[in-house]
């Protein structure tokens, strides 16, 4: 069937705007339709990238 997004957890709220997908790497992405409300967006993304890189390190 091809690649698709799988969601682990989240808050479901109706919105007129589509969610913004930020790709962390070729396997993971972070999705939100309220990034403009999250002031720590860059810190969150960089922390997730760091944690995932540590997970895949030999």
KEVOTI-738209 format. One record per residue (C-alpha): x, y, z; residue in one letter. Coordinates in pm, whole numbers, plus 32768, in hexadecimal, padded with zeros to 4 digits. Each point is the difference from the previous one (the first is absolute). Layout:
<pts>
+------+------+------+------+
!   xx !   yy !   zz ! rest !
+------+------+------+------+
!    X !    Y !    Z !    a !
...
+------+------+------+------+
</pts>
This chain:
<pts>
+------+------+------+------+
!   xx !   yy !   zz ! rest !
+------+------+------+------+
! 8000 ! 8000 ! 8000 !    x !
! 812B ! 80EB ! 8017 !    x !
! 807E ! 80E9 ! 810B !    x !
! 7F10 ! 80A6 ! 80EE !    x !
! 8006 ! 80C6 ! 8141 !    x !
! 7FBE ! 7F4B ! 8146 !    x !
! 7F9C ! 80D4 ! 8128 !    x !
! 8073 ! 7FA8 ! 815F !    x !
! 7F44 ! 8103 ! 80CE !    x !
! 7F57 ! 8148 ! 7FD3 !    x !
! 7EE2 ! 80EA ! 8035 !    x !
! 7EE5 ! 7FF2 ! 7F05 !    x !
! 7F57 ! 814B ! 7FC3 !    x !
! 7F48 ! 806A ! 7EC8 !    x !
! 80BD ! 8101 ! 7F35 !    x !
! 7FD2 ! 80A2 ! 7EB0 !    x !
! 8175 ! 7FFC ! 7FC0 !    x !
! 80C1 ! 7EC3 ! 7FB2 !    x !
! 8105 ! 7F90 ! 80FD !    x !
! 8169 ! 8064 ! 7FC2 !    x !
! 80EC ! 7ED9 ! 7FDD !    x !
! 816C ! 8035 ! 8065 !    x !
! 80DF ! 7EE2 ! 7F95 !    x !
! 8107 ! 7FA0 ! 8100 !    x !
! 80A8 ! 7EFC ! 7F24 !    x !
! 7F99 ! 7F08 ! 7EF3 !    x !
! 7F3B ! 7F35 ! 80FF !    x !
! 7F68 ! 80F7 ! 80F6 !    x !
! 7F38 ! 8141 ! 7FF0 !    x !
! 7F52 ! 80E4 ! 80F7 !    x !
! 7EA3 ! 8078 ! 7FAD !    x !
! 7F37 ! 8120 ! 8090 !    x !
! 7EF7 ! 80F0 ! 7F8B !    x !
! 8060 ! 80FB ! 810D !    x !
! 8176 ! 803A ! 7FD5 !    x !
! 7FC7 ! 8178 ! 8011 !    x !
! 7F90 ! 7FD5 ! 816C !    x !
! 813A ! 7F3C ! 8060 !    x !
! 8114 ! 80F8 ! 8057 !    x !
! 8106 ! 7EEE ! 8033 !    x !
! 7FD4 ! 7F68 ! 7EA5 !    x !
! 8172 ! 8009 ! 7F9E !    x !
! 8070 ! 7F74 ! 8150 !    x !
! 7F03 ! 7EE5 ! 7FEA !    x !
! 806C ! 7FA1 ! 7E9F !    x !
! 8175 ! 800C ! 8053 !    x !
! 7FCC ! 7F31 ! 813D !    x !
! 7F3F ! 7EF6 ! 7F42 !    x !
! 810F ! 7FF5 ! 7EF4 !    x !
! 810D ! 7FDB ! 810A !    x !
! 7F45 ! 7EE8 ! 80B2 !    x !
! 7FC3 ! 7F44 ! 7EBC !    x !
! 816D ! 8022 ! 7F98 !    x !
! 806C ! 7F6F ! 8151 !    x !
! 7F0B ! 7EE1 ! 7FCF !    x !
! 8096 ! 7FA2 ! 7EAF !    x !
! 816E ! 8033 ! 8063 !    x !
! 80CF ! 7EBE ! 8010 !    x !
+------+------+------+------+
</pts>
